[in-house]
Amino acid sequence: NDLGDLPVYAPYSISQDLELQLVDGINEYEFVLEDLAGHQVTKRIEINKVPIPVKPSINQVSDASTKITGTAPTDSKVTITDKKNLTLSTTAKNGKFSVDLKTKLKAGTKLYATVTDPKTGLVSEVTTITVTDKSAPSSPSVNAVSDKSTTVIGKTEAGATVTVKAGSKTLGTATANSKGNYTVKIKKQKAGTSLSVTAKDKAGNTSKAKTVKVADKTAP
């Protein structure tokens, strides 16, 4: 491409910023210096643009994961960080990498991964992923329920949806508040009825059921 004419302001030197559209590999440019009499001097240069590495691909990481795996260019250095306390690194082999976690990561943690080319030292763009929630809540605690009760009260994971059932029939649902407290409205149940109470977190993981029996508080 023709870069245009550049004026010379001094007998022996020229300084001018040029915006070059470089592609990966060898880029050839020709510069022609022409004086007022029409005499020309040509200078050819080559610019080798070294491509940055392909950024890594990371498989899903959950709060139950014990390692981080993915793909990256062979022999490249893979660095993973949460930009706080965690920094891990490993070398990709045969286009893949795996690094062990000393402790499991908290759901919602953001991880940032890059690849460094061992020959050029160039660093790839960043791959960002978020640790997913795969851990079910603990079974909810449930206060005593009697044949006079119109609510089921207890505690579970904050924001979880609590469901109360009698057999396969759903009696009611409610969402736990920011402190994990919940109150589910139900119709009065017969003494001896078994109620199952479960909690489902925002990620869709459901706890094991907590079973309670409706106590007899009605006088004969």
C-alpha positions, -999 to 999 in steps of 0.1 A, spaced: 0 0 0 11 36 -7 17 53 26 18 88 9 44 115 6 65 125 37 81 160 37 118 162 47 126 192 70 163 186 74 191 179 50 200 144 64 171 132 86 134 125 85 111 117 114 75 108 108 49 85 126 34 59 103 4 37 110 13 4 95 -13 -24 90 8 -54 100 -2 -90 95 14 -120 113 47 -130 97 70 -110 74 57 -75 63 77 -58 35 78 -21 30 97 1 5 106 37 12 116 60 -16 135 93 -9 133 118 -37 150 153 -38 137 184 -56 158 174 -86 140 141 -89 168 119 -77 155 89 -58 170 66 -31 150 34 -23 152 15 11 134 -18 16 127 -31 51 111 -62 66 90 -62 98 84 -96 113 52 -95 133 52 -124 158 16 -135 166 5 -136 202 -4 -171 215 -39 -184 213 -57 -178 246 -64 -209 267 -97 -227 268 -108 -238 303 -133 -266 311 -161 -259 336 -149 -254 372 -173 -259 401 -171 -255 438 -167 -293 439 -137 -294 415 -103 -306 427 -84 -296 395 -86 -271 366 -82 -285 331 -83 -272 296 -65 -267 263 -35 -245 253 -7 -245 228 18 -273 235 48 -263 257 32 -229 266 30 -217 302 -6 -215 315 -12 -191 344 -45 -190 363 -53 -164 390 -83 -150 408 -64 -117 412 -65 -121 449 -49 -150 467 -47 -177 440 -20 -180 414 -14 -213 396 8 -222 367 16 -253 346 30 -262 312 6 -275 285 15 -309 271 1 -322 238 -23 -293 237 -38 -299 271 -32 -288 307 -42 -298 342 -34 -282 375 -45 -295 410 -63 -273 435 -51 -275 471 -85 -263 483 -119 -262 465 -130 -228 452 -160 -208 463 -189 -206 438 -189 -173 420 -151 -169 421 -138 -155 388 -107 -170 373 -84 -154 348 -61 -175 326 -34 -166 301 -8 -184 280 28 -173 276 48 -184 246 81 -199 259 101 -187 228 89 -151 225 76 -143 260 44 -130 244 12 -133 265 -22 -142 252 -55 -125 257 -73 -134 290 -98 -162 293 -123 -155 321 -146 -181 337 -167 -182 369 -168 -211 393 -202 -227 393 -223 -238 422 -227 -276 422 -230 -281 460 -265 -288 474 -275 -270 505 -276 -289 538 -310 -303 548 -330 -274 563 -337 -272 600 -374 -274 608 -391 -263 640 -418 -286 655 -450 -289 636 -483 -298 652 -518 -305 640 -526 -269 648 -498 -254 628 -504 -233 597 -468 -226 590 -435 -246 588 -406 -225 601 -369 -231 601 -335 -222 587 -316 -230 555 -292 -214 529 -300 -177 523 -321 -173 491 -330 -210 489 -365 -221 479 -380 -243 506 -407 -268 497 -429 -287 521 -446 -319 510 -468 -346 524 -461 -376 503 -461 -364 467 -484 -335 475 -468 -300 478 -482 -281 507 -464 -249 502 -431 -231 492 -413 -200 503 -379 -183 499 -355 -180 527 -344 -144 536 -309 -131 537 -303 -147 570 -316 -181 559 -349 -179 578 -380 -192 561 -417 -195 568 -439 -218 546 -477 -214 549 -496 -247 550 -530 -260 558 -534 -278 591 -523 -315 588 -534 -346 607 -513 -357 637 -488 -383 626 -485 -370 590 -449 -371 578 -437 -339 562 -406 -337 540 -389 -303 537 -362 -296 510 -342 -265 500 -332 -257 465 -304 -230 460 -303 -204 433 -281 -227 411 -308 -254 412 -291 -278 436 -316 -295 460 -308 -307 495 -317 -340 510 -351 -340 526 -357 -333 563 -386 -353 576 -408 -342 605 -439 -358 619 -469 -336 628 -474 -337 665 -508 -342 682 -517 -310 701 -554 -314 699 -572 -325 731 -596 -354 729 
